[in-house]
Amino acid sequence: MKIVGIVCEYNPFHLGHKKQIDRIRQKFGSDCAIVCLMSGNFVQRGEPAVFDKACRAEAALLSGADLVLELPITACLSSAEGFAAGGVAIASQICDYLCFGAESGTVESLRETAAALLSDAFPPLLRRHLDSGISFPAARQKALQDMGVDGQLLENPNDILAVEYCKAIAAQDSPLQPMPILRQGSYHASDADPENPSATALRNLIARDKDWLSYAPKEAHPAFQGAKVHTLAAGELAMLFRLRSMEDEEFEALPYGSEGLWRKLMHECRSQDTLENILTAVKSKRYTRARLNRMVMCAYLGITQEMLNVPAPYIRVLGLRETGREILKKARKTGLFLHTGESADHPYWLLEQKWSDLYGLFAENQPDCPGLEPQRRLCIR
């Protein structure tokens, strides 16, 4: 039996995600197993997930996934490089393949670009372009072009992550085999495509209280019945309270705050009235908005650079089907996998509870009650 991993966010789960699962089964047969390594309540763009992790895990299981694991928050709130590395590190322990979307890249071109990024020649070229004042993505692309590698592969969001997966597989000497599939439709499209909707478009529909379930597979609909919507706007006052009450040394300890960025953020938090105005004032050509979003979310959650540097001590199991149970029986011998809600004698467990409580403040209309994390139960299908 082949075991195929997917690093995902499912924010929310839609028809394109179902297509990926179906494509995997078409390639490897109905007896293959699909393991989803899914972001928890916070996603890589530095925002709260629109639906909580239990809801999204159930949607994945109803749509054909066999096992859903929670990607630790230290990976979720990392850059694309850290996000991919965290997913590969977990998938390498239980999977044979890693399947991901790509707009244009083939396995060969993705591996070539990944090898260039890992080469000794890359860092000095990158630094030279960064010193010219351009953003990291632009500097990276120019450095690759200096090496004779087509930097245009890093212009599309799925291709960027695909390269990072291949880079992490190589850097970790992982046995995983990359399996890119064509990502159809636009990743950031603001209007929902009937066949290939973007998660961005669906979040826009959800925010406007418009019908979005027609863009989700029917099998997954029960998971969303009565599910609370969580938005950044709903929790803005909570975030502003935290930002306005932080001390200088707390800003200095934040991730992504190098080159004095933490000081600039600190100044704007003490002078601007809204979260959007803070981020707009800090934004420059040098720093991407996603980086600033993650930095501010880490501030709200109390996550420092030191905490991001330390791998999570265990992996949470959010849900499974019978095939997933068999995979887990073997994997749990490592002692790294805990069921949802299962306590651990480790300080990280206390942090998980705190982060869950803070996520609840992003619920629309009325905040979630605190103390939900220990009450969560494994979703079994």
Secondary structure, DSSP 8 states (H G I E B T S, - for coil): --EEEEEE--TT--HHHHHHHHHHHHHH-TT-EEEEEEE-SEETTTEE-SS-HHHHHHHHHHTT-SEEEEE-HHHHTS-HHHHHHHHHHHHHHH-SEEEEEESS--HHHHHHHHHHHHSTTHHHHHHHHHTTT--HHHHHHHHHHHTT--GGGGGSHHHHHHHHHHHHHHHTT---EEEEEE--S-TT-SS--SSS--HHHHHHHHHTT---GGGS-GGGHHHHTT---B-TGGGHHHHHHHHHT--HHHHHTSTT-TTTHHHHHHHHHTT-SSHHHHHHHH-BTTB-HHHHHHHHHHHHHT--HHHHTS--SSEEEEEE-HHHHHHHHHHGGGS-EEETT---SSHHHHHHHHHHHHHGGGBSSS---S--GGG---EE-
